[in-house]
Amino acid sequence: MVSMKTQTAQVDAITNEDRYQLATYKKMPVVAERGEGVWIYSSTGERFLDLYGGHAVAGTGHCHPHVVAAIRAQTEKLLFYSNLVYSETRARAAEKLVSIAPAALAKAFFCNSGTEANENAMRMARMTTGRENVITFSGGFHGRTADAISATFLGKYREIGRPNVPGHLQAEFGDIDSARAIADQSVAAIVLEPIQSMAGVRMAEVSFYRGLRELCDERGIVLIYDEVQTGVGRTGEWFFAGSDAGDRVVPDIITLAKALGSGIPVGACLVSEEIASHIKENDLGTTFGGGMIAMAAVTATLEAIENDGMLANVREVEAYLRERLKEFEPMVSVRGRGFLLGIEFADKAKPIHEALLEQKIIAGTSSDPNVLRLLPPLCLKREEVDFFVEALALVLNTK
Ligand SMILES: Cc1ncc(COP(=O)(O)O)c(C=O)c1O
């Protein structure tokens, strides 16, 4: 039984947020109180299977004990000091992150979010090349600050971000010729989400990634992978960069955020020595980037993924999920990689999203109205897949 007091507290959270917080996203009627692994518990004691991870952030799952312990221990030592001093906690995080990155990416820059990582990556490309223009792709999403939103040719975002930063050019995702046609001597960088998540989990042919690498090498352009979603284990590899799925292509810069701190805000750019050689003191900076709480969270997040064998788990459970979803063919088809999956329905996904919530499952939508997006914690297990598939069968009326 849910007590009157608890019920009142829930109503207050919804009413008060709606009254006192500016509108952002359309919210689900769930008051999240605590989380454990792949589960979120509401203030009324309901339990939800979280296949969305709070916008792909809960990579290690909610409140992973190793991450919580590391954050707690750091809070008792030093909450923050900026990059004006050295810190063992920061040194450890940078070393750990570089150690799992493709060998060519030798240095890290820490900031606070994905959009900031992309802004700094584009800035580094301009500093490296002495050029200004940036090519991004139809359907890509790169953030909401001025330069990043101007690089976002998805839906209405550039319109929201007007006036746009000049020098942003658009090519067609998956079409190397469209990039070749505009990649002239004015272009500093080509930026892409190697798997376009918000656009409905779109992948390109493998030859596209190799083609971009060759194009950038040929014309002295910096290749940037926005791995804000695909990074930190989501595809079953540490990064899409360097993986077989992308023909082992390694860009000059990878940008990261989301799952990197298990919920503590942190972003990063991983860059090659060549890029690093063009960056001088004071070219980049941020007060909070590299702060100790975030750095403790980064190291613990990467260790938790390693210690718990989460990369192998993603690959194994992805295969199981795909197998189980075959039960619904031809009604649905699945795309993406690892735990970045788009389930495409013949019709609108929104009613399915809502019906799943009634079955206590949180999933995501995308800008493709027919695609339901799954971005679960990397520790999702087979029995939780079964729970989802049973619920989906009910919702689709196949049972
Ligand atoms: C691929 C990609 N890049 C960049 C961003 C921006 O990240 P943030 O919201 O942390 O600024 C997002 C956010 O959804 C994203 O999905």
The ligand as an ORCA input file, in Angstrom:
! r2SCAN-3c Opt
* xyz 0 1
  C      25.848     12.222    -30.136
  C      25.698     13.334    -29.153
  N      26.591     14.343    -29.144
  C      26.502     15.354    -28.280
  C      25.481     15.420    -27.349
  C      25.419     16.565    -26.391
  O      25.758     16.111    -25.117
  P      25.345     16.957    -23.821
  O      23.864     16.864    -23.698
  O      26.081     16.268    -22.705
  O      25.819     18.340    -24.054
  C      24.529     14.412    -27.321
  C      23.404     14.480    -26.376
  O      22.397     13.842    -26.488
  C      24.630     13.342    -28.246
  O      23.733     12.361    -28.263
*
